[in-house]
Amino acid sequence: MTKNGGFVGLGLALGAAIGAATGNLAMWIALGVVFGAAAGAERTKRNEPPRQ
């Protein structure tokens, strides 16, 4: 599993849990995946060496 996949999985799990509790599963799963992907992309960008 890649580092980005871990963030997407975490976002998906949290989104599913919140969605099941609130009754709006589809919206929270989508938001969880989006925020997980964004967090993974931001972390990857910070770990890259600066371009010259």
Buried (B, 14 or more C-beta within 10 A) or exposed (E): EEEBEBBBBBBBEBBBBBBEEEEEBEEBBBBBBEBBBEBBEEEEEEEEEEEE
